[in-house]
Amino acid sequence: MTEKTKMAPDEQAFAIQKIFVKDMSFESPNTPDIFLEKDWQPDVNLNLQSSSRAIDDIVYEVVLSVTVTAKLNEETTAYLAEVQYAGIFTLNNFADEDKTYMLGSYCPNLLFPYIREAISDVVAKGGFPQLLLAPVNFDALLQQKLQQQEKEKEGATVQ
């Protein structure tokens, strides 16, 4: 699965081992009737998440998940697209803070163009206008997540 690269024990190294689709689904429950709608102005809801886990001491899996729901109104869903793109990365000799940044921001940033293309393709293949995801600031998302975790720690300490 992963290829171990030879490196000095104290050398800092980063490598992409593999990038792949982990899961993909597309649902369009109201076709073909939805294509007859004259006023195509869907309410598009986007949910983006990333997670990581250690595979071994220096190899990690990072998963970027996107769920897009397009609705014409409360009752009428045009489509639901879900994609999980993952990568296997080698991180050797990174300080904990740097590893947190790499797994929480840098790696998701590398995966984003792949998931953006997958969402665009699956929506277009479903017969709908192409959907291009806007760029994402993963640094800001990571900072928000770390601040939230800090607040939760403080809240748990106070009680």
C-alpha positions in Angstrom: 0.0 0.0 0.0 2.5 2.6 1.1 6.1 2.8 -0.1 8.6 3.5 2.7 11.2 6.0 1.5 14.7 5.8 3.0 15.5 8.9 5.1 17.8 9.8 7.8 16.2 9.3 11.2 16.3 13.0 12.2 15.5 14.3 8.7 12.1 16.1 8.4 10.3 14.8 5.3 6.8 15.0 3.7 5.6 12.8 0.9 2.3 12.0 -0.8 1.9 8.3 -1.0 -1.5 8.1 -2.6 -4.6 10.2 -3.4 -7.9 8.4 -4.0 -11.7 8.6 -3.9 -12.8 7.0 -0.7 -16.6 7.3 -1.2 -18.9 9.0 -3.7 -22.6 9.1 -4.1 -25.2 11.1 -6.1 -28.9 11.2 -5.6 -31.5 13.0 -7.6 -34.8 11.9 -6.1 -37.1 14.1 -8.2 -35.9 13.4 -11.7 -37.1 13.7 -14.4 -39.7 16.1 -13.2 -37.1 18.5 -11.8 -35.7 19.1 -15.3 -39.1 20.7 -16.2 -38.6 23.5 -13.7 -38.4 26.8 -15.5 -37.0 28.8 -12.7 -33.7 27.1 -11.8 -32.6 29.0 -8.6 -31.8 26.2 -6.1 -30.8 26.8 -2.5 -27.4 25.1 -2.4 -26.1 23.9 1.0 -22.5 22.9 1.4 -21.0 20.9 4.2 -17.1 20.5 4.3 -15.2 18.5 6.8 -11.7 17.0 7.1 -10.3 14.4 9.4 -7.0 12.5 9.8 -5.8 9.4 11.5 -2.4 7.7 12.0 -1.8 4.6 10.0 1.6 4.0 11.7 4.3 6.2 13.3 4.9 8.4 10.3 2.1 7.6 7.8 -1.3 9.3 8.0 -4.6 9.2 6.2 -6.4 12.6 5.6 -10.0 12.5 4.4 -11.8 15.6 3.0 -15.6 15.2 2.8 -18.0 17.4 0.9 -21.8 17.1 0.9 -23.8 19.4 -1.4 -27.6 19.6 -1.3 -29.5 21.6 -3.9 -33.2 22.3 -3.1 -35.7 24.2 -5.1 -37.9 24.6 -2.0 -38.4 22.9 1.4 -40.0 19.7 -0.2 -38.1 19.5 -3.5 -34.5 18.3 -3.5 -32.8 18.6 -6.9 -29.8 16.6 -5.9 -27.5 15.4 -3.1 -23.9 14.8 -3.9 -21.4 13.4 -1.4 -17.7 12.9 -2.0 -14.9 11.8 0.2 -11.4 12.2 -1.2 -8.5 10.8 0.8 -4.7 10.9 0.8 -2.0 8.9 2.5 0.9 11.1 3.5 4.2 10.5 5.2 5.2 13.0 7.8 8.6 12.3 9.5 10.0 14.4 12.3 7.5 17.1 12.5 6.8 18.9 15.8 3.3 18.3 17.1 2.2 21.9 16.2 3.6 21.5 12.7 2.0 18.1 12.3 -1.4 19.6 13.3 -1.0 22.2 10.6 0.1 19.7 8.0 -2.8 17.3 8.7 -5.4 20.0 9.3 -4.6 22.5 6.6 -1.8 21.6 4.2 -3.1 18.1 3.3 -6.8 19.1 2.9 -5.5 21.9 0.7 -3.8 19.4 -1.5 -7.0 17.3 -1.7 -9.3 20.2 -2.5 -8.8 20.4 -6.3 -9.6 16.7 -6.6 -12.8 16.9 -4.6 -13.8 20.1 -6.4 -13.4 18.3 -9.8 -15.3 15.3 -8.5 -18.3 17.3 -7.3 -18.4 19.3 -10.5 -18.3 16.2 -12.7 -20.9 14.2 -10.7 -23.3 17.1 -10.7 -22.9 17.7 -14.4 -23.3 14.0 -15.1 -26.5 14.1 -13.1 -27.9 16.5 -15.8 -27.6 19.7 -13.7 -25.6 22.9 -14.3 -21.9 22.5 -13.3 -21.2 23.4 -9.7 -17.8 24.8 -9.0 -16.8 25.0 -5.3 -15.3 28.3 -4.2 -11.7 28.2 -2.8 -11.5 27.3 0.9 -9.2 28.8 3.5 -8.1 25.7 5.3 -5.8 27.7 7.6 -8.7 29.7 8.9 -10.8 26.6 9.3 -8.0 24.9 11.3 -7.7 28.0 13.5 -11.4 28.0 14.2 -11.3 24.3 15.1 -8.3 24.8 17.4 -10.0 27.8 19.1 -13.2 25.7 19.6 -11.3 22.9 21.1 -9.5 25.3 23.5 -12.9 26.8 24.6 -14.2 23.3 25.2 -11.2 22.5 27.3 -11.7 25.7 29.3 -15.4 24.9 29.8 -14.6 21.4 31.0 -11.9 22.8 33.5 -14.3 25.4 35.0 -17.0 22.8 35.8 
